[in-house]
Amino acid sequence: AGNAYCVLTAKHNVILSDGQGTSIKIQTSDGEVHEAIHSKLAPGNVDLAVLAFESNRFYTIPSINVSPLKKEEKLVVAGFPDADIRKDFSTALVTQGTLDVQKPSEQGYNFVYKLVNFPTAPGMSGGPILDLTGSL
């Protein structure tokens, strides 16, 4: 039936403002659009969701860094800013910075990120945060 893949994102990206779910589409790096066949939302105010899709194509899966992040660790953040900020949606905005602090928040996580080249922008939430080895 193909390969099964999971996508980790922000829960607020997959929930409508009235709290009801909607059909979720996932666009992969090759431009293919896949419908999510399953979604799992974190409980309460934790702003995380896992989406699953299947494809006959092979996609590279990043490793997951399970080591605690350290202050001043270099990170890369990627995402697609809101339409009113950016007109070209064919490529992601990628920024590099360092971790200033990480502290728990009501949503389950919080990073204070010092930027090196470009700021992150509204609409980029749910995109990957990678270390310099390419691990999530």
Secondary structure in CASP SS format (residue, H / E / C, confidence):
PFRMAT SS
TARGET T0000
AUTHOR 0000-0000-0000
METHOD secondary structure of the structure
MODEL  1
A C 1.00
G C 1.00
N E 1.00
A E 1.00
Y E 1.00
C E 1.00
V E 1.00
L E 1.00
T E 1.00
A C 1.00
K H 1.00
H H 1.00
N H 1.00
V C 1.00
I E 1.00
L C 1.00
S C 1.00
D C 1.00
G C 1.00
Q C 1.00
G E 1.00
T C 1.00
S C 1.00
I C 1.00
K E 1.00
I E 1.00
Q E 1.00
T C 1.00
S C 1.00
D C 1.00
G C 1.00
E C 1.00
V E 1.00
H E 1.00
E E 1.00
A C 1.00
I C 1.00
H E 1.00
S E 1.00
K E 1.00
L E 1.00
A C 1.00
P C 1.00
G C 1.00
N C 1.00
V C 1.00
D C 1.00
L C 1.00
A E 1.00
V E 1.00
L E 1.00
A E 1.00
F E 1.00
E E 1.00
S E 1.00
N C 1.00
R C 1.00
F C 1.00
Y C 1.00
T C 1.00
I C 1.00
P C 1.00
S C 1.00
I C 1.00
N C 1.00
V C 1.00
S C 1.00
P C 1.00
L C 1.00
K C 1.00
K C 1.00
E C 1.00
E C 1.00
K E 1.00
L E 1.00
V E 1.00
V E 1.00
A E 1.00
G E 1.00
F C 1.00
P C 1.00
D C 1.00
A C 1.00
D C 1.00
I C 1.00
R C 1.00
K C 1.00
D C 1.00
F C 1.00
S C 1.00
T C 1.00
A C 1.00
L E 1.00
V E 1.00
T E 1.00
Q E 1.00
G E 1.00
T E 1.00
L E 1.00
D E 1.00
V E 1.00
Q E 1.00
K C 1.00
P C 1.00
S C 1.00
E C 1.00
Q C 1.00
G C 1.00
Y C 1.00
N C 1.00
F E 1.00
V E 1.00
Y E 1.00
K E 1.00
L E 1.00
V C 1.00
N C 1.00
F C 1.00
P C 1.00
T C 1.00
A C 1.00
P C 1.00
G C 1.00
M C 1.00
S C 1.00
G C 1.00
G C 1.00
P C 1.00
I E 1.00
L E 1.00
D E 1.00
L C 1.00
T C 1.00
G C 1.00
S C 1.00
L C 1.00
END
